Amino acid sequence: MTQATVFHFPDPGLLRDNDLELVVSGTYPGNAEKGFVPEYRFDMVHAVTRAVMGTLDLRVGLTEQLKQYGGHIGYEVAEAHRGHNYAARSCRLLFPFIRQLGIQPVIITCNPANLASVKTIESLGGKLVATNNVEVEGGVQRLTSVYFLEVDMPLQEQVATLEHAMNAYVEGLRTGKLELLQTLFWGDGQFCVYVDSEEKILCKTFSEVLASWVETPDPEASGKIIAQELIEGVMGRVTYALTFHGKYYTDYLLLYLVDGKYPF
């Protein structure tokens, strides 16, 4: 007998954009026999008044039916709060979390007559792939458009700032994306660790260590920048904390001047 895989709901963290905040109001486990997939329910909350302005559902995984009608994301904005792009802004707030969950591409569906929803999806970069009559509950046929949405940022954009570089580093460790890690590190650059038991520093090139990182990704990897220091005329030094496969590291990243400017 095959045991069903239980989905553990990761914490999406703080999701806020000026006056808009997404707050998890519920999580719902999947049930393969009943055609249910794991799902988050978010409230769109006004960051100041705490008024609930709408809801957004994020489904992790899809059935064949949901691929045609429902998709990964469904949203509803209360009529009194429409006109502020809350639906599109809510979706964008979720993009980093969606990447963390490994959802690619994101599928969003809507009635083609719902011009507001069409505009929202297109503003997110959604690409129309099909419009069909789909049978829903009770045998009712509904005309439904299906959009694919890629949420990966271009690699160069991901490493454009120091914060993005740190996030890209962690994303590479989580997903095992070799091309992302290669964007960050020179292949012949040195990766060095101090080995307490041998009382010496061991160094390898990044070309050597990246392969091992890619082979053993850690979906729970995390990192943050602790400090930045300018070493005048030569380079910048960034101190960061990293958790990878349950081990905690504090390390330095040395960044050389580019066109006479520090990279942060």
Beta strands, then each sheet from edge to edge (+ up, - down):
strand 1: 15-17
strand 2: 20-28
strand 3: 39-46
strand 4: 52-59
strand 5: 73-77
strand 6: 106-110
strand 7: 127-135
strand 8: 141-149
strand 9: 190-195
strand 10: 200-205
strand 11: 222-231
strand 12: 235-244
strand 13: 247-256
sheet 1: 1+ 2- 3+ 4- 5+
sheet 2: 6+ 8- 7+
sheet 3: 9+ 10-
sheet 4: 11+ 12- 13+
end
